[in-house]
């Protein structure tokens, strides 16, 4: 799954009213980082956004993908 960048990973830290955002060069890099931190981010409403900060992958889509990978 390749998407030219930048791509943003957004999540809402526990108790924080404002989301955190991290920039990546492309979608693969963002997904790699998300996978590495999935145990921490899964309950913090992670989302992946494109260069215009339009939603690419919702929290539900990411949970379906990464939780399925954990079970398989």
GIGINOR-V68946 format. One record per residue. N is the residue number from 1. RES is the residue in one letter. SS is DSSP state (h for helix, s for strand, l for the rest). Layout:
N:RES:SS
N:RES:SS
This chain:
1:X:l
2:X:l
3:X:l
4:X:s
5:X:s
6:X:s
7:X:s
8:X:s
9:X:s
10:X:s
11:X:s
12:X:l
13:X:l
14:X:l
15:X:l
16:X:l
17:X:l
18:X:l
19:X:l
20:X:s
21:X:s
22:X:s
23:X:s
24:X:s
25:X:s
26:X:s
27:X:h
28:X:h
29:X:h
30:X:h
31:X:h
32:X:h
33:X:h
34:X:h
35:X:h
36:X:h
37:X:l
38:X:h
39:X:h
40:X:h
41:X:h
42:X:l
43:X:l
44:X:l
45:X:l
46:X:l
47:X:s
48:X:s
49:X:s
50:X:l
51:X:l
52:X:l
53:X:l
54:X:l
55:X:s
56:X:s
57:X:s
58:X:l
59:X:h
60:X:h
61:X:h
62:X:h
63:X:h
64:X:h
65:X:h
66:X:h
67:X:h
68:X:h
69:X:h
70:X:h
71:X:h
72:X:l
